[in-house]
Amino acid sequence: MSSFDDELRGALRRVEPPPGFAERVLARVAAERARPGWRAHLRRVFGPAPLRLAAVAALALVIVAGVGYERHARGEEAKRQVLLALRITARQLQAAERGVQRLNARQREPKETIR
């Protein structure tokens, strides 16, 4: 056999626990059971059912208000973009109108005749 096998056998051999080990384990298990879990902690924090219901309603209200605000913000951004597009279009139309007026003014001018 190799030394590894010997080390493995030594590590896995049965060892008697120290005196009082079982009692300490059972005492620790009892203490863990007596300590409330996270759900009990949440119940204590949020109190009775009406208070929990109010907390859930408040959370729902915050979510709905957040979604409404986000939609409002998107609407405002869309409105801003539409107004910008209208301003750009108005400038372009004014420039085109001035160009047409200049062409009309040239056509109305008396033409010089060469004699």
Phi and psi restraints in degrees (range 20) as a CNS / XPLOR table:
assign (resid 1 and name C) (resid 2 and name N)
       (resid 2 and name CA) (resid 2 and name C) 1.0 -92.0 20.0 2
assign (resid 2 and name N) (resid 2 and name CA)
       (resid 2 and name C) (resid 3 and name N) 1.0 168.0 20.0 2
assign (resid 2 and name C) (resid 3 and name N)
       (resid 3 and name CA) (resid 3 and name C) 1.0 -67.2 20.0 2
assign (resid 3 and name N) (resid 3 and name CA)
       (resid 3 and name C) (resid 4 and name N) 1.0 -28.9 20.0 2
assign (resid 3 and name C) (resid 4 and name N)
       (resid 4 and name CA) (resid 4 and name C) 1.0 -63.4 20.0 2
assign (resid 4 and name N) (resid 4 and name CA)
       (resid 4 and name C) (resid 5 and name N) 1.0 -43.6 20.0 2
assign (resid 4 and name C) (resid 5 and name N)
       (resid 5 and name CA) (resid 5 and name C) 1.0 -61.1 20.0 2
assign (resid 5 and name N) (resid 5 and name CA)
       (resid 5 and name C) (resid 6 and name N) 1.0 -41.3 20.0 2
assign (resid 5 and name C) (resid 6 and name N)
       (resid 6 and name CA) (resid 6 and name C) 1.0 -64.6 20.0 2
assign (resid 6 and name N) (resid 6 and name CA)
       (resid 6 and name C) (resid 7 and name N) 1.0 -42.2 20.0 2
assign (resid 6 and name C) (resid 7 and name N)
       (resid 7 and name CA) (resid 7 and name C) 1.0 -63.9 20.0 2
assign (resid 7 and name N) (resid 7 and name CA)
       (resid 7 and name C) (resid 8 and name N) 1.0 -40.0 20.0 2
assign (resid 7 and name C) (resid 8 and name N)
       (resid 8 and name CA) (resid 8 and name C) 1.0 -65.2 20.0 2
assign (resid 8 and name N) (resid 8 and name CA)
       (resid 8 and name C) (resid 9 and name N) 1.0 -43.9 20.0 2
assign (resid 8 and name C) (resid 9 and name N)
       (resid 9 and name CA) (resid 9 and name C) 1.0 -61.7 20.0 2
assign (resid 9 and name N) (resid 9 and name CA)
       (resid 9 and name C) (resid 10 and name N) 1.0 -40.2 20.0 2
assign (resid 9 and name C) (resid 10 and name N)
       (resid 10 and name CA) (resid 10 and name C) 1.0 -66.1 20.0 2
assign (resid 10 and name N) (resid 10 and name CA)
       (resid 10 and name C) (resid 11 and name N) 1.0 -39.5 20.0 2
assign (resid 10 and name C) (resid 11 and name N)
       (resid 11 and name CA) (resid 11 and name C) 1.0 -70.8 20.0 2
assign (resid 11 and name N) (resid 11 and name CA)
       (resid 11 and name C) (resid 12 and name N) 1.0 -29.6 20.0 2
assign (resid 11 and name C) (resid 12 and name N)
       (resid 12 and name CA) (resid 12 and name C) 1.0 -98.9 20.0 2
assign (resid 12 and name N) (resid 12 and name CA)
       (resid 12 and name C) (resid 13 and name N) 1.0 6.3 20.0 2
assign (resid 12 and name C) (resid 13 and name N)
       (resid 13 and name CA) (resid 13 and name C) 1.0 -71.5 20.0 2
assign (resid 13 and name N) (resid 13 and name CA)
       (resid 13 and name C) (resid 14 and name N) 1.0 154.6 20.0 2
assign (resid 13 and name C) (resid 14 and name N)
       (resid 14 and name CA) (resid 14 and name C) 1.0 -73.9 20.0 2
assign (resid 14 and name N) (resid 14 and name CA)
       (resid 14 and name C) (resid 15 and name N) 1.0 133.6 20.0 2
assign (resid 14 and name C) (resid 15 and name N)
       (resid 15 and name CA) (resid 15 and name C) 1.0 -126.8 20.0 2
assign (resid 15 and name N) (resid 15 and name CA)
       (resid 15 and name C) (resid 16 and name N) 1.0 132.7 20.0 2
assign (resid 15 and name C) (resid 16 and name N)
       (resid 16 and name CA) (resid 16 and name C) 1.0 -71.8 20.0 2
assign (resid 16 and name N) (resid 16 and name CA)
       (resid 16 and name C) (resid 17 and name N) 1.0 137.0 20.0 2
assign (resid 16 and name C) (resid 17 and name N)
       (resid 17 and name CA) (resid 17 and name C) 1.0 -70.5 20.0 2
assign (resid 17 and name N) (resid 17 and name CA)
       (resid 17 and name C) (resid 18 and name N) 1.0 158.6 20.0 2
assign (resid 17 and name C) (resid 18 and name N)
       (resid 18 and name CA) (resid 18 and name C) 1.0 -67.7 20.0 2
assign (resid 18 and name N) (resid 18 and name CA)
       (resid 18 and name C) (resid 19 and name N) 1.0 159.2 20.0 2
assign (resid 18 and name C) (resid 19 and name N)
       (resid 19 and name CA) (resid 19 and name C) 1.0 -61.2 20.0 2
assign (resid 19 and name N) (resid 19 and name CA)
       (resid 19 and name C) (resid 20 and name N) 1.0 138.5 20.0 2
assign (resid 19 and name C) (resid 20 and name N)
       (resid 20 and name CA) (resid 20 and name C) 1.0 84.2 20.0 2
assign (resid 20 and name N) (resid 20 and name CA)
       (resid 20 and name C) (resid 21 and name N) 1.0 3.7 20.0 2
assign (resid 20 and name C) (resid 21 and name N)
       (resid 21 and name CA) (resid 21 and name C) 1.0 -62.2 20.0 2
assign (resid 21 and name N) (resid 21 and name CA)
       (resid 21 and name C) (resid 22 and name N) 1.0 -48.7 20.0 2
assign (resid 21 and name C) (resid 22 and name N)
       (resid 22 and name CA) (resid 22 and name C) 1.0 -60.3 20.0 2
assign (resid 22 and name N) (resid 22 and name CA)
       (resid 22 and name C) (resid 23 and name N) 1.0 -41.8 20.0 2
assign (resid 22 and name C) (resid 23 and name N)
       (resid 23 and name CA) (resid 23 and name C) 1.0 -64.5 20.0 2
assign (resid 23 and name N) (resid 23 and name CA)
       (resid 23 and name C) (resid 24 and name N) 1.0 -40.2 20.0 2
assign (resid 23 and name C) (resid 24 and name N)
       (resid 24 and name CA) (resid 24 and name C) 1.0 -65.5 20.0 2
assign (resid 24 and name N) (resid 24 and name CA)
       (resid 24 and name C) (resid 25 and name N) 1.0 -40.4 20.0 2
assign (resid 24 and name C) (resid 25 and name N)
       (resid 25 and name CA) (resid 25 and name C) 1.0 -63.8 20.0 2
assign (resid 25 and name N) (resid 25 and name CA)
       (resid 25 and name C) (resid 26 and name N) 1.0 -46.0 20.0 2
assign (resid 25 and name C) (resid 26 and name N)
       (resid 26 and name CA) (resid 26 and name C) 1.0 -64.9 20.0 2
assign (resid 26 and name N) (resid 26 and name CA)
       (resid 26 and name C) (resid 27 and name N) 1.0 -36.3 20.0 2
assign (resid 26 and name C) (resid 27 and name N)
       (resid 27 and name CA) (resid 27 and name C) 1.0 -66.2 20.0 2
assign (resid 27 and name N) (resid 27 and name CA)
       (resid 27 and name C) (resid 28 and name N) 1.0 -39.8 20.0 2
assign (resid 27 and name C) (resid 28 and name N)
       (resid 28 and name CA) (resid 28 and name C) 1.0 -66.9 20.0 2
assign (resid 28 and name N) (resid 28 and name CA)
       (resid 28 and name C) (resid 29 and name N) 1.0 -40.6 20.0 2
assign (resid 28 and name C) (resid 29 and name N)
       (resid 29 and name CA) (resid 29 and name C) 1.0 -62.0 20.0 2
assign (resid 29 and name N) (resid 29 and name CA)
       (resid 29 and name C) (resid 30 and name N) 1.0 -43.9 20.0 2
assign (resid 29 and name C) (resid 30 and name N)
       (resid 30 and name CA) (resid 30 and name C) 1.0 -62.8 20.0 2
assign (resid 30 and name N) (resid 30 and name CA)
       (resid 30 and name C) (resid 31 and name N) 1.0 -39.0 20.0 2
assign (resid 30 and name C) (resid 31 and name N)
       (resid 31 and name CA) (resid 31 and name C) 1.0 -66.8 20.0 2
assign (resid 31 and name N) (resid 31 and name CA)
       (resid 31 and name C) (resid 32 and name N) 1.0 -39.1 20.0 2
assign (resid 31 and name C) (resid 32 and name N)
       (resid 32 and name CA) (resid 32 and name C) 1.0 -65.2 20.0 2
assign (resid 32 and name N) (resid 32 and name CA)
       (resid 32 and name C) (resid 33 and name N) 1.0 -39.7 20.0 2
assign (resid 32 and name C) (resid 33 and name N)
       (resid 33 and name CA) (resid 33 and name C) 1.0 -66.7 20.0 2
assign (resid 33 and name N) (resid 33 and name CA)
       (resid 33 and name C) (resid 34 and name N) 1.0 -34.1 20.0 2
assign (resid 33 and name C) (resid 34 and name N)
       (resid 34 and name CA) (resid 34 and name C) 1.0 -73.2 20.0 2
assign (resid 34 and name N) (resid 34 and name CA)
       (resid 34 and name C) (resid 35 and name N) 1.0 -27.4 20.0 2
assign (resid 34 and name C) (resid 35 and name N)
       (resid 35 and name CA) (resid 35 and name C) 1.0 -75.0 20.0 2
assign (resid 35 and name N) (resid 35 and name CA)
       (resid 35 and name C) (resid 36 and name N) 1.0 129.1 20.0 2
assign (resid 35 and name C) (resid 36 and name N)
       (resid 36 and name CA) (resid 36 and name C) 1.0 -68.7 20.0 2
assign (resid 36 and name N) (resid 36 and name CA)
       (resid 36 and name C) (resid 37 and name N) 1.0 150.2 20.0 2
assign (resid 36 and name C) (resid 37 and name N)
       (resid 37 and name CA) (resid 37 and name C) 1.0 -83.5 20.0 2
assign (resid 37 and name N) (resid 37 and name CA)
       (resid 37 and name C) (resid 38 and name N) 1.0 -175.0 20.0 2
assign (resid 37 and name C) (resid 38 and name N)
       (resid 38 and name CA) (resid 38 and name C) 1.0 -68.9 20.0 2
assign (resid 38 and name N) (resid 38 and name CA)
       (resid 38 and name C) (resid 39 and name N) 1.0 -30.9 20.0 2
assign (resid 38 and name C) (resid 39 and name N)
       (resid 39 and name CA) (resid 39 and name C) 1.0 -67.0 20.0 2
assign (resid 39 and name N) (resid 39 and name CA)
       (resid 39 and name C) (resid 40 and name N) 1.0 -41.6 20.0 2
assign (resid 39 and name C) (resid 40 and name N)
       (resid 40 and name CA) (resid 40 and name C) 1.0 -64.1 20.0 2
assign (resid 40 and name N) (resid 40 and name CA)
       (resid 40 and name C) (resid 41 and name N) 1.0 -37.5 20.0 2
assign (resid 40 and name C) (resid 41 and name N)
       (resid 41 and name CA) (resid 41 and name C) 1.0 -62.6 20.0 2
assign (resid 41 and name N) (resid 41 and name CA)
       (resid 41 and name C) (resid 42 and name N) 1.0 -43.2 20.0 2
assign (resid 41 and name C) (resid 42 and name N)
       (resid 42 and name CA) (resid 42 and name C) 1.0 -63.4 20.0 2
assign (resid 42 and name N) (resid 42 and name CA)
       (resid 42 and name C) (resid 43 and name N) 1.0 -40.6 20.0 2
assign (resid 42 and name C) (resid 43 and name N)
       (resid 43 and name CA) (resid 43 and name C) 1.0 -61.5 20.0 2
assign (resid 43 and name N) (resid 43 and name CA)
       (resid 43 and name C) (resid 44 and name N) 1.0 -39.2 20.0 2
assign (resid 43 and name C) (resid 44 and name N)
       (resid 44 and name CA) (resid 44 and name C) 1.0 -66.6 20.0 2
assign (resid 44 and name N) (resid 44 and name CA)
       (resid 44 and name C) (resid 45 and name N) 1.0 -40.1 20.0 2
assign (resid 44 and name C) (resid 45 and name N)
       (resid 45 and name CA) (resid 45 and name C) 1.0 -67.3 20.0 2
assign (resid 45 and name N) (resid 45 and name CA)
       (resid 45 and name C) (resid 46 and name N) 1.0 -45.9 20.0 2
assign (resid 45 and name C) (resid 46 and name N)
       (resid 46 and name CA) (resid 46 and name C) 1.0 -90.2 20.0 2
assign (resid 46 and name N) (resid 46 and name CA)
       (resid 46 and name C) (resid 47 and name N) 1.0 -2.7 20.0 2
assign (resid 46 and name C) (resid 47 and name N)
       (resid 47 and name CA) (resid 47 and name C) 1.0 67.0 20.0 2
assign (resid 47 and name N) (resid 47 and name CA)
       (resid 47 and name C) (resid 48 and name N) 1.0 -150.6 20.0 2
assign (resid 47 and name C) (resid 48 and name N)
       (resid 48 and name CA) (resid 48 and name C) 1.0 -68.6 20.0 2
assign (resid 48 and name N) (resid 48 and name CA)
       (resid 48 and name C) (resid 49 and name N) 1.0 171.5 20.0 2
assign (resid 48 and name C) (resid 49 and name N)
       (resid 49 and name CA) (resid 49 and name C) 1.0 -56.4 20.0 2
assign (resid 49 and name N) (resid 49 and name CA)
       (resid 49 and name C) (resid 50 and name N) 1.0 -43.6 20.0 2
assign (resid 49 and name C) (resid 50 and name N)
       (resid 50 and name CA) (resid 50 and name C) 1.0 -60.3 20.0 2
assign (resid 50 and name N) (resid 50 and name CA)
       (resid 50 and name C) (resid 51 and name N) 1.0 -36.6 20.0 2
assign (resid 50 and name C) (resid 51 and name N)
       (resid 51 and name CA) (resid 51 and name C) 1.0 -69.0 20.0 2
assign (resid 51 and name N) (resid 51 and name CA)
       (resid 51 and name C) (resid 52 and name N) 1.0 -38.5 20.0 2
assign (resid 51 and name C) (resid 52 and name N)
       (resid 52 and name CA) (resid 52 and name C) 1.0 -63.5 20.0 2
assign (resid 52 and name N) (resid 52 and name CA)
       (resid 52 and name C) (resid 53 and name N) 1.0 -42.0 20.0 2
assign (resid 52 and name C) (resid 53 and name N)
       (resid 53 and name CA) (resid 53 and name C) 1.0 -62.5 20.0 2
assign (resid 53 and name N) (resid 53 and name CA)
       (resid 53 and name C) (resid 54 and name N) 1.0 -40.8 20.0 2
assign (resid 53 and name C) (resid 54 and name N)
       (resid 54 and name CA) (resid 54 and name C) 1.0 -64.5 20.0 2
assign (resid 54 and name N) (resid 54 and name CA)
       (resid 54 and name C) (resid 55 and name N) 1.0 -38.6 20.0 2
assign (resid 54 and name C) (resid 55 and name N)
       (resid 55 and name CA) (resid 55 and name C) 1.0 -64.6 20.0 2
assign (resid 55 and name N) (resid 55 and name CA)
       (resid 55 and name C) (resid 56 and name N) 1.0 -41.8 20.0 2
assign (resid 55 and name C) (resid 56 and name N)
       (resid 56 and name CA) (resid 56 and name C) 1.0 -65.6 20.0 2
assign (resid 56 and name N) (resid 56 and name CA)
       (resid 56 and name C) (resid 57 and name N) 1.0 -41.4 20.0 2
assign (resid 56 and name C) (resid 57 and name N)
       (resid 57 and name CA) (resid 57 and name C) 1.0 -64.1 20.0 2
assign (resid 57 and name N) (resid 57 and name CA)
       (resid 57 and name C) (resid 58 and name N) 1.0 -41.4 20.0 2
assign (resid 57 and name C) (resid 58 and name N)
       (resid 58 and name CA) (resid 58 and name C) 1.0 -63.6 20.0 2
assign (resid 58 and name N) (resid 58 and name CA)
       (resid 58 and name C) (resid 59 and name N) 1.0 -41.5 20.0 2
assign (resid 58 and name C) (resid 59 and name N)
       (resid 59 and name CA) (resid 59 and name C) 1.0 -63.2 20.0 2
assign (resid 59 and name N) (resid 59 and name CA)
       (resid 59 and name C) (resid 60 and name N) 1.0 -42.7 20.0 2
assign (resid 59 and name C) (resid 60 and name N)
       (resid 60 and name CA) (resid 60 and name C) 1.0 -62.7 20.0 2
assign (resid 60 and name N) (resid 60 and name CA)
       (resid 60 and name C) (resid 61 and name N) 1.0 -40.4 20.0 2
assign (resid 60 and name C) (resid 61 and name N)
       (resid 61 and name CA) (resid 61 and name C) 1.0 -63.0 20.0 2
assign (resid 61 and name N) (resid 61 and name CA)
       (resid 61 and name C) (resid 62 and name N) 1.0 -41.7 20.0 2
assign (resid 61 and name C) (resid 62 and name N)
       (resid 62 and name CA) (resid 62 and name C) 1.0 -63.3 20.0 2
assign (resid 62 and name N) (resid 62 and name CA)
       (resid 62 and name C) (resid 63 and name N) 1.0 -41.4 20.0 2
assign (resid 62 and name C) (resid 63 and name N)
       (resid 63 and name CA) (resid 63 and name C) 1.0 -64.6 20.0 2
assign (resid 63 and name N) (resid 63 and name CA)
       (resid 63 and name C) (resid 64 and name N) 1.0 -46.9 20.0 2
assign (resid 63 and name C) (resid 64 and name N)
       (resid 64 and name CA) (resid 64 and name C) 1.0 -63.0 20.0 2
assign (resid 64 and name N) (resid 64 and name CA)
       (resid 64 and name C) (resid 65 and name N) 1.0 -42.1 20.0 2
assign (resid 64 and name C) (resid 65 and name N)
       (resid 65 and name CA) (resid 65 and name C) 1.0 -64.5 20.0 2
assign (resid 65 and name N) (resid 65 and name CA)
       (resid 65 and name C) (resid 66 and name N) 1.0 -39.0 20.0 2
assign (resid 65 and name C) (resid 66 and name N)
       (resid 66 and name CA) (resid 66 and name C) 1.0 -63.0 20.0 2
assign (resid 66 and name N) (resid 66 and name CA)
       (resid 66 and name C) (resid 67 and name N) 1.0 -43.4 20.0 2
assign (resid 66 and name C) (resid 67 and name N)
       (resid 67 and name CA) (resid 67 and name C) 1.0 -65.0 20.0 2
assign (resid 67 and name N) (resid 67 and name CA)
       (resid 67 and name C) (resid 68 and name N) 1.0 -41.7 20.0 2
assign (resid 67 and name C) (resid 68 and name N)
       (resid 68 and name CA) (resid 68 and name C) 1.0 -62.4 20.0 2
assign (resid 68 and name N) (resid 68 and name CA)
       (resid 68 and name C) (resid 69 and name N) 1.0 -42.7 20.0 2
assign (resid 68 and name C) (resid 69 and name N)
       (resid 69 and name CA) (resid 69 and name C) 1.0 -64.5 20.0 2
assign (resid 69 and name N) (resid 69 and name CA)
       (resid 69 and name C) (resid 70 and name N) 1.0 -40.4 20.0 2
assign (resid 69 and name C) (resid 70 and name N)
       (resid 70 and name CA) (resid 70 and name C) 1.0 -63.6 20.0 2
assign (resid 70 and name N) (resid 70 and name CA)
       (resid 70 and name C) (resid 71 and name N) 1.0 -41.0 20.0 2
assign (resid 70 and name C) (resid 71 and name N)
       (resid 71 and name CA) (resid 71 and name C) 1.0 -65.1 20.0 2
assign (resid 71 and name N) (resid 71 and name CA)
       (resid 71 and name C) (resid 72 and name N) 1.0 -40.8 20.0 2
assign (resid 71 and name C) (resid 72 and name N)
       (resid 72 and name CA) (resid 72 and name C) 1.0 -61.0 20.0 2
assign (resid 72 and name N) (resid 72 and name CA)
       (resid 72 and name C) (resid 73 and name N) 1.0 -43.2 20.0 2
assign (resid 72 and name C) (resid 73 and name N)
       (resid 73 and name CA) (resid 73 and name C) 1.0 -63.3 20.0 2
assign (resid 73 and name N) (resid 73 and name CA)
       (resid 73 and name C) (resid 74 and name N) 1.0 -40.7 20.0 2
assign (resid 73 and name C) (resid 74 and name N)
       (resid 74 and name CA) (resid 74 and name C) 1.0 -63.7 20.0 2
assign (resid 74 and name N) (resid 74 and name CA)
       (resid 74 and name C) (resid 75 and name N) 1.0 -40.4 20.0 2
assign (resid 74 and name C) (resid 75 and name N)
       (resid 75 and name CA) (resid 75 and name C) 1.0 -63.2 20.0 2
assign (resid 75 and name N) (resid 75 and name CA)
       (resid 75 and name C) (resid 76 and name N) 1.0 -41.7 20.0 2
assign (resid 75 and name C) (resid 76 and name N)
       (resid 76 and name CA) (resid 76 and name C) 1.0 -63.5 20.0 2
assign (resid 76 and name N) (resid 76 and name CA)
       (resid 76 and name C) (resid 77 and name N) 1.0 -40.2 20.0 2
assign (resid 76 and name C) (resid 77 and name N)
       (resid 77 and name CA) (resid 77 and name C) 1.0 -64.6 20.0 2
assign (resid 77 and name N) (resid 77 and name CA)
       (resid 77 and name C) (resid 78 and name N) 1.0 -42.5 20.0 2
assign (resid 77 and name C) (resid 78 and name N)
       (resid 78 and name CA) (resid 78 and name C) 1.0 -63.1 20.0 2
assign (resid 78 and name N) (resid 78 and name CA)
       (resid 78 and name C) (resid 79 and name N) 1.0 -41.1 20.0 2
assign (resid 78 and name C) (resid 79 and name N)
       (resid 79 and name CA) (resid 79 and name C) 1.0 -61.5 20.0 2
assign (resid 79 and name N) (resid 79 and name CA)
       (resid 79 and name C) (resid 80 and name N) 1.0 -43.7 20.0 2
assign (resid 79 and name C) (resid 80 and name N)
       (resid 80 and name CA) (resid 80 and name C) 1.0 -60.5 20.0 2
assign (resid 80 and name N) (resid 80 and name CA)
       (resid 80 and name C) (resid 81 and name N) 1.0 -42.2 20.0 2
assign (resid 80 and name C) (resid 81 and name N)
       (resid 81 and name CA) (resid 81 and name C) 1.0 -67.2 20.0 2
assign (resid 81 and name N) (resid 81 and name CA)
       (resid 81 and name C) (resid 82 and name N) 1.0 -38.9 20.0 2
assign (resid 81 and name C) (resid 82 and name N)
       (resid 82 and name CA) (resid 82 and name C) 1.0 -65.1 20.0 2
assign (resid 82 and name N) (resid 82 and name CA)
       (resid 82 and name C) (resid 83 and name N) 1.0 -43.6 20.0 2
assign (resid 82 and name C) (resid 83 and name N)
       (resid 83 and name CA) (resid 83 and name C) 1.0 -63.3 20.0 2
assign (resid 83 and name N) (resid 83 and name CA)
       (resid 83 and name C) (resid 84 and name N) 1.0 -39.4 20.0 2
assign (resid 83 and name C) (resid 84 and name N)
       (resid 84 and name CA) (resid 84 and name C) 1.0 -63.0 20.0 2
assign (resid 84 and name N) (resid 84 and name CA)
       (resid 84 and name C) (resid 85 and name N) 1.0 -43.0 20.0 2
assign (resid 84 and name C) (resid 85 and name N)
       (resid 85 and name CA) (resid 85 and name C) 1.0 -62.9 20.0 2
assign (resid 85 and name N) (resid 85 and name CA)
       (resid 85 and name C) (resid 86 and name N) 1.0 -38.7 20.0 2
assign (resid 85 and name C) (resid 86 and name N)
       (resid 86 and name CA) (resid 86 and name C) 1.0 -66.5 20.0 2
assign (resid 86 and name N) (resid 86 and name CA)
       (resid 86 and name C) (resid 87 and name N) 1.0 -39.8 20.0 2
assign (resid 86 and name C) (resid 87 and name N)
       (resid 87 and name CA) (resid 87 and name C) 1.0 -63.1 20.0 2
assign (resid 87 and name N) (resid 87 and name CA)
       (resid 87 and name C) (resid 88 and name N) 1.0 -44.3 20.0 2
assign (resid 87 and name C) (resid 88 and name N)
       (resid 88 and name CA) (resid 88 and name C) 1.0 -62.3 20.0 2
assign (resid 88 and name N) (resid 88 and name CA)
       (resid 88 and name C) (resid 89 and name N) 1.0 -44.1 20.0 2
assign (resid 88 and name C) (resid 89 and name N)
       (resid 89 and name CA) (resid 89 and name C) 1.0 -63.2 20.0 2
assign (resid 89 and name N) (resid 89 and name CA)
       (resid 89 and name C) (resid 90 and name N) 1.0 -41.5 20.0 2
assign (resid 89 and name C) (resid 90 and name N)
       (resid 90 and name CA) (resid 90 and name C) 1.0 -62.5 20.0 2
assign (resid 90 and name N) (resid 90 and name CA)
       (resid 90 and name C) (resid 91 and name N) 1.0 -42.0 20.0 2
assign (resid 90 and name C) (resid 91 and name N)
       (resid 91 and name CA) (resid 91 and name C) 1.0 -62.8 20.0 2
assign (resid 91 and name N) (resid 91 and name CA)
       (resid 91 and name C) (resid 92 and name N) 1.0 -42.5 20.0 2
assign (resid 91 and name C) (resid 92 and name N)
       (resid 92 and name CA) (resid 92 and name C) 1.0 -64.3 20.0 2
assign (resid 92 and name N) (resid 92 and name CA)
       (resid 92 and name C) (resid 93 and name N) 1.0 -41.3 20.0 2
assign (resid 92 and name C) (resid 93 and name N)
       (resid 93 and name CA) (resid 93 and name C) 1.0 -65.7 20.0 2
assign (resid 93 and name N) (resid 93 and name CA)
       (resid 93 and name C) (resid 94 and name N) 1.0 -39.4 20.0 2
assign (resid 93 and name C) (resid 94 and name N)
       (resid 94 and name CA) (resid 94 and name C) 1.0 -63.1 20.0 2
assign (resid 94 and name N) (resid 94 and name CA)
       (resid 94 and name C) (resid 95 and name N) 1.0 -41.4 20.0 2
assign (resid 94 and name C) (resid 95 and name N)
       (resid 95 and name CA) (resid 95 and name C) 1.0 -63.9 20.0 2
assign (resid 95 and name N) (resid 95 and name CA)
       (resid 95 and name C) (resid 96 and name N) 1.0 -41.0 20.0 2
assign (resid 95 and name C) (resid 96 and name N)
       (resid 96 and name CA) (resid 96 and name C) 1.0 -66.1 20.0 2
assign (resid 96 and name N) (resid 96 and name CA)
       (resid 96 and name C) (resid 97 and name N) 1.0 -40.0 20.0 2
assign (resid 96 and name C) (resid 97 and name N)
       (resid 97 and name CA) (resid 97 and name C) 1.0 -63.3 20.0 2
assign (resid 97 and name N) (resid 97 and name CA)
       (resid 97 and name C) (resid 98 and name N) 1.0 -42.0 20.0 2
assign (resid 97 and name C) (resid 98 and name N)
       (resid 98 and name CA) (resid 98 and name C) 1.0 -61.8 20.0 2
assign (resid 98 and name N) (resid 98 and name CA)
       (resid 98 and name C) (resid 99 and name N) 1.0 -39.6 20.0 2
assign (resid 98 and name C) (resid 99 and name N)
       (resid 99 and name CA) (resid 99 and name C) 1.0 -62.8 20.0 2
assign (resid 99 and name N) (resid 99 and name CA)
       (resid 99 and name C) (resid 100 and name N) 1.0 -41.6 20.0 2
assign (resid 99 and name C) (resid 100 and name N)
       (resid 100 and name CA) (resid 100 and name C) 1.0 -66.1 20.0 2
assign (resid 100 and name N) (resid 100 and name CA)
       (resid 100 and name C) (resid 101 and name N) 1.0 -40.6 20.0 2
assign (resid 100 and name C) (resid 101 and name N)
       (resid 101 and name CA) (resid 101 and name C) 1.0 -63.7 20.0 2
assign (resid 101 and name N) (resid 101 and name CA)
       (resid 101 and name C) (resid 102 and name N) 1.0 -39.3 20.0 2
assign (resid 101 and name C) (resid 102 and name N)
       (resid 102 and name CA) (resid 102 and name C) 1.0 -64.2 20.0 2
assign (resid 102 and name N) (resid 102 and name CA)
       (resid 102 and name C) (resid 103 and name N) 1.0 -42.1 20.0 2
assign (resid 102 and name C) (resid 103 and name N)
       (resid 103 and name CA) (resid 103 and name C) 1.0 -62.5 20.0 2
assign (resid 103 and name N) (resid 103 and name CA)
       (resid 103 and name C) (resid 104 and name N) 1.0 -42.0 20.0 2
assign (resid 103 and name C) (resid 104 and name N)
       (resid 104 and name CA) (resid 104 and name C) 1.0 -64.7 20.0 2
assign (resid 104 and name N) (resid 104 and name CA)
       (resid 104 and name C) (resid 105 and name N) 1.0 -39.1 20.0 2
assign (resid 104 and name C) (resid 105 and name N)
       (resid 105 and name CA) (resid 105 and name C) 1.0 -64.7 20.0 2
assign (resid 105 and name N) (resid 105 and name CA)
       (resid 105 and name C) (resid 106 and name N) 1.0 -38.8 20.0 2
assign (resid 105 and name C) (resid 106 and name N)
       (resid 106 and name CA) (resid 106 and name C) 1.0 -67.2 20.0 2
assign (resid 106 and name N) (resid 106 and name CA)
       (resid 106 and name C) (resid 107 and name N) 1.0 -37.5 20.0 2
assign (resid 106 and name C) (resid 107 and name N)
       (resid 107 and name CA) (resid 107 and name C) 1.0 -70.8 20.0 2
assign (resid 107 and name N) (resid 107 and name CA)
       (resid 107 and name C) (resid 108 and name N) 1.0 -25.6 20.0 2
assign (resid 107 and name C) (resid 108 and name N)
       (resid 108 and name CA) (resid 108 and name C) 1.0 -83.8 20.0 2
assign (resid 108 and name N) (resid 108 and name CA)
       (resid 108 and name C) (resid 109 and name N) 1.0 -20.4 20.0 2
assign (resid 108 and name C) (resid 109 and name N)
       (resid 109 and name CA) (resid 109 and name C) 1.0 -63.8 20.0 2
assign (resid 109 and name N) (resid 109 and name CA)
       (resid 109 and name C) (resid 110 and name N) 1.0 139.7 20.0 2
assign (resid 109 and name C) (resid 110 and name N)
       (resid 110 and name CA) (resid 110 and name C) 1.0 -65.7 20.0 2
assign (resid 110 and name N) (resid 110 and name CA)
       (resid 110 and name C) (resid 111 and name N) 1.0 136.8 20.0 2
assign (resid 110 and name C) (resid 111 and name N)
       (resid 111 and name CA) (resid 111 and name C) 1.0 -85.2 20.0 2
assign (resid 111 and name N) (resid 111 and name CA)
       (resid 111 and name C) (resid 112 and name N) 1.0 138.6 20.0 2
assign (resid 111 and name C) (resid 112 and name N)
       (resid 112 and name CA) (resid 112 and name C) 1.0 -77.9 20.0 2
assign (resid 112 and name N) (resid 112 and name CA)
       (resid 112 and name C) (resid 113 and name N) 1.0 135.6 20.0 2
assign (resid 112 and name C) (resid 113 and name N)
       (resid 113 and name CA) (resid 113 and name C) 1.0 -102.8 20.0 2
assign (resid 113 and name N) (resid 113 and name CA)
       (resid 113 and name C) (resid 114 and name N) 1.0 136.9 20.0 2
assign (resid 113 and name C) (resid 114 and name N)
       (resid 114 and name CA) (resid 114 and name C) 1.0 -93.3 20.0 2
assign (resid 114 and name N) (resid 114 and name CA)
       (resid 114 and name C) (resid 115 and name N) 1.0 124.5 20.0 2
